[in-house]
Amino acid sequence: MAFALTTTHPQNGVFAPALQAFKSLLRAAATRREYRNTRRQLMALSDDGLADLGLTRGQIDRVAIEAAIGSAHH
Protein backbone atom coordinates (compact mmCIF):
# COMPACT_ATOMS: atom_id res chain seq x y z
CA MET A 1 0.00 0.00 0.00
CA ALA A 2 1.48 3.34 -1.03
CA PHE A 3 0.62 6.77 0.11
CA ALA A 4 1.78 10.22 -0.78
CA LEU A 5 3.13 12.59 1.78
CA THR A 6 2.64 16.17 0.79
CA THR A 7 3.64 19.29 2.58
CA THR A 8 2.49 22.79 1.94
CA HIS A 9 4.17 26.03 2.64
CA PRO A 10 2.39 28.33 5.08
CA GLN A 11 1.96 30.85 2.25
CA ASN A 12 -0.25 28.36 0.40
CA GLY A 13 -2.13 26.75 3.27
CA VAL A 14 -5.04 27.59 5.48
CA PHE A 15 -2.82 29.85 7.57
CA ALA A 16 -1.90 32.11 4.65
CA PRO A 17 -4.32 34.93 5.55
CA ALA A 18 -3.17 34.94 9.18
CA LEU A 19 0.48 34.88 8.12
CA GLN A 20 -0.05 37.78 5.73
CA ALA A 21 -1.86 39.76 8.42
CA PHE A 22 0.97 39.11 10.87
CA LYS A 23 3.59 40.22 8.32
CA SER A 24 1.56 43.34 7.62
CA LEU A 25 1.43 44.16 11.33
CA LEU A 26 5.20 43.71 11.61
CA ARG A 27 5.79 46.04 8.64
CA ALA A 28 3.43 48.64 10.10
CA ALA A 29 5.17 48.46 13.49
CA ALA A 30 8.59 48.88 11.86
CA THR A 31 7.36 51.87 9.83
CA ARG A 32 5.87 53.48 12.93
CA ARG A 33 9.11 52.88 14.87
CA GLU A 34 11.15 54.51 12.08
CA TYR A 35 8.80 57.52 12.11
CA ARG A 36 9.05 57.93 15.88
CA ASN A 37 12.84 57.59 15.90
CA THR A 38 13.33 60.09 13.08
CA ARG A 39 10.90 62.57 14.63
CA ARG A 40 12.52 62.26 18.06
CA GLN A 41 16.00 62.84 16.65
CA LEU A 42 14.92 65.87 14.64
CA MET A 43 12.98 67.35 17.56
CA ALA A 44 16.12 67.07 19.69
CA LEU A 45 18.00 69.40 17.33
CA SER A 46 18.16 73.12 17.94
CA ASP A 47 16.54 75.50 15.49
CA ASP A 48 20.02 76.29 14.19
CA GLY A 49 20.76 72.58 13.77
CA LEU A 50 17.54 72.14 11.81
CA ALA A 51 18.39 75.19 9.70
CA ASP A 52 21.74 73.60 8.87
CA LEU A 53 19.76 70.70 7.40
CA GLY A 54 17.46 73.10 5.56
CA LEU A 55 14.51 72.29 7.81
CA THR A 56 12.14 74.09 10.11
CA ARG A 57 10.21 72.62 13.02
CA GLY A 58 7.07 72.70 10.91
CA GLN A 59 8.63 70.25 8.46
CA ILE A 60 9.68 67.60 10.98
CA ASP A 61 6.52 65.48 10.80
CA ARG A 62 6.56 65.42 6.99
CA VAL A 63 10.26 64.51 6.88
CA ALA A 64 9.75 61.78 9.47
CA ILE A 65 6.83 60.32 7.50
CA GLU A 66 8.83 60.38 4.28
CA ALA A 67 11.78 58.70 6.02
CA ALA A 68 9.54 55.98 7.48
CA ILE A 69 7.74 55.30 4.22
CA GLY A 70 11.00 55.31 2.29
CA SER A 71 12.61 52.83 4.67
CA ALA A 72 9.58 50.55 4.43
CA HIS A 73 10.10 50.21 0.67
CA HIS A 74 13.75 49.16 0.94
N, C-alpha and C positions, 0 to 999 in steps of 0.2 A: 504494500500500500504506500503510495507516494503522496506527499503533500507539498504545497508551496509555502514558503515562508516569505512574506513580503513585509517590508518596512516602509514607512512613509516619513517624510520630513515634516517637522511641525508646520512649515509654511504651507503644506498641502493638505494637512489633516483637519480634524474637527476643531483643533485649537488655533487655527490660523487667525481668525478674527481677534481672539484674545491676545495672541502674540503681537499682532499688528497694533492693537490698542496700547499694549504695554510699551512697545517701541516708540510709539507716538508720544506717550507720556514722558518717556526718558528724553526724547528730543526736545520737547517743550520745556522740561525742567532744565536742561542744559542751556537752552536759549535764554531762559529767564535768568539763570545764574550769570551768564555772560553779560546780560543787560545790567544786572545789579552791580557786578564787579566794575564794569566800565563806568557806570554812573557814579559809583562811590569814589573811584580814583579821580575822575574829573572834578567832582564836587570838592575834593580835598585840595585842589590847586587854588592858588590865589588868583585874583582877577588878572594880575600881570602874567602869571603862568599860563592862564587860559588865552590871554591875548597873544602870547608867544606862539601858541598853537593856531592862532587865527580864529579863536572861539570866544563866545560870550556865554554867560551863565544860561541865557535863554536857549542856547543851542544844545545844551548838554543832553537833554532827553532824546532829541532827534539823533544825535551822534551815537548815543548808547544803543538806541534801537537799531540803527544801521549796522553798528558793530556786531550786535547779537544776531541779527538776521544774516549778515555776511558770514559769520563764523558757522552758522547752522548749515550753510550751503557748501562748506568745504569739507 
